[in-house]
Amino acid sequence: MSHLLIIGASDAGISAALRAREVDPALEVTVLAADEYPNYSICGLPFYVSGEVPDWQDLAHRTTEDLERTGMRLLLRHVARSIDPAARTVVAVDGEGRERRLAYDRLVVATGAESATSDIAGLDLPGVFTLRFMEEGLVLRQHIEAHGPAEVVIVGGGYIGMEMADALTRRGLAVTLIEHGASVLKTVDPDFGGVLGGELERHDVRVITGMDVQAVQAREGRLVVRGDRGFTKADMVLVATGVRPATALARAAGVATGVHGALRVDRHMATNVPHVYAAGDCVETWHRLLERPVYLPLGTTAHKQGRVAGENGAGGEGTYAGTLGTQVVKVFGIVVARTGLRDEEARAGGFDPLTVEWTAWDHKAYYPGARELRLRVTGDRGSGRLLGAQLMGLHGSEVAKRVDVFATALFHGMTVEALNDLDLSYTPPLSSPWDPVQMAAQAWQRAAREAA
Ligand SMILES: Cc1cc2nc3c(=O)[nH]c(=O)nc-3n(C[C@H](O)[C@H](O)[C@H](O)COP(=O)(O)OP(=O)(O)OC[C@H]3O[C@@H](n4cnc5c(N)ncnc54)[C@H](O)[C@@H]3O)c2cc1C
């Protein structure tokens, strides 16, 4: 019987295992999990820390029993230490330090990513945390419950930093967020980032932008966070400065790396090493619009790439369709989303972009509770092709649904004009006969005509 071995039991690894068992129910599938939390939603950790999800076990996408019922074998607390591609074996060490050698016919590397903490000194001090793994989320909440810190500094204004500013405020902590850029959430345009920064401040989060944090120090029972523009004191520090792909194991076995040091894979998620596939946050990702690999670590992508790797690991011929970088985040009452390319990204990608913003009511203004939505559409001046969209609105104004309309249009290479032909749903409490997506498309067309 053929054996598929998978290293890593999070989004990509488990997606690979599930798909492989689906494609070939006779295939023997083994998944190595470094920890005891296979198939948990680490994306849910901010909501566990906040208390909105009271029980960590609710973060499981599936229970261990659910997974084993599909026929896969899970080896928990097994860390893969080396891969021998010539012998097609992997050496793993279990929780008791025992070594075992596992043979494979095909291998999927799904080792994910780890926190990138750059060169900030003092991260090993008690009270300093990163948030990447289930264990880290559990320890963070235990720390808050046991020690009752009053003030926290979050280093990093990306989506995790902001979700955690929201979560820790809900927990009753006074939050300071330090971001080295000029605005938070640099993945959207700066004025959207500015509005988000304002939303944080409205909830009493102190936002410091333009400061590079260099060290955390312990002083008189507290922590001091030092940056290039001063210092601030806290009882607790969370460093959320991004991730880097976890590639050491695969690199040592000869797997080549590409963008951002991530493992290089083709569209079938195959590496350069025979019989070895890779997927998720450890790999570079094909960008559907740019038609080149990028590094864009997201749960959505990890699931899809894992599914392709699992299909091919089971002898299939799956192809990864590519990312558009679609993302959405909720910070207190505001939801911000993006898909595709922003103006400068499109220009750098060889397009001739025009970006137009339009503000619309999320539903008919005469029906109570209408809220303003901001939609920013980027299209190519020459071809009229849709290149990207950014949206911002209040929670409940269907920002995610609308960014997904743009994402679907982008996926199919539609023009901005063609958005008007989409048969989108309408009832006054939820939308308008022309959905805001289409109003924004029409605004883009008018501006493109004027600019021509
Ligand atoms: C707080 C937080 C919030 C997030 N929110 C979102 C969101 O809202 N939307 C979104 O799309 N994405 C989100 N993400 C990102 C998303 O969680 C990741 O992109 C996704 O989990 C990546 O899955 P993965 O399987 O590739 O890697 P990982 O989840 O990193 O898993 C890799 C696993 O491999 C294990 N492993 C590593 N090395 C070995 C080894 N040698 N042997 C055995 N096991 C090993 C690790 O222990 C780990 O469990 C969030 C991430 C975090 C941390």
The ligand as an ORCA input file, in Angstrom:
! r2SCAN-3c Opt
* xyz 0 1
  C      -3.551     35.096     15.426
  C      -3.678     34.720     13.970
  C      -4.813     35.125     13.268
  C      -4.948     34.781     11.930
  N      -6.079     35.176     11.266
  C      -6.241     34.828      9.969
  C      -7.432     35.178      9.281
  O      -8.333     35.810      9.856
  N      -7.556     34.816      7.973
  C      -6.575     34.098      7.321
  O      -6.756     33.759      6.138
  N      -5.433     33.742      7.976
  C      -5.235     34.090      9.255
  N      -4.096     33.713      9.931
  C      -3.050     32.987      9.191
  C      -3.345     31.504      9.155
  O      -3.601     31.054     10.445
  C      -2.170     30.764      8.530
  O      -1.963     31.272      7.233
  C      -2.420     29.273      8.461
  O      -2.646     28.720      9.724
  C      -1.223     28.569      7.828
  O      -1.432     27.210      7.875
  P      -0.218     26.196      7.680
  O      -0.777     24.833      7.836
  O       0.497     26.501      6.419
  O       0.829     26.569      8.822
  P       0.751     26.653     10.405
  O      -0.614     26.999     10.874
  O       1.903     27.504     10.790
  O       1.020     25.167     10.868
  C       2.209     24.506     10.673
  C       2.241     23.391     11.678
  O       3.372     22.575     11.408
  C       3.947     22.188     12.629
  N       5.349     21.854     12.372
  C       6.328     22.719     12.012
  N       7.489     22.057     11.905
  C       7.222     20.760     12.203
  C       8.025     19.598     12.284
  N       9.328     19.628     12.022
  N       7.435     18.418     12.620
  C       6.091     18.372     12.875
  N       5.294     19.451     12.820
  C       5.866     20.626     12.480
  C       3.765     23.391     13.516
  O       3.817     23.013     14.875
  C       2.385     23.882     13.106
  O       1.387     23.334     13.885
  C      -3.921     34.041     11.274
  C      -2.788     33.641     11.984
  C      -2.656     33.967     13.313
  C      -1.438     33.542     14.071
*
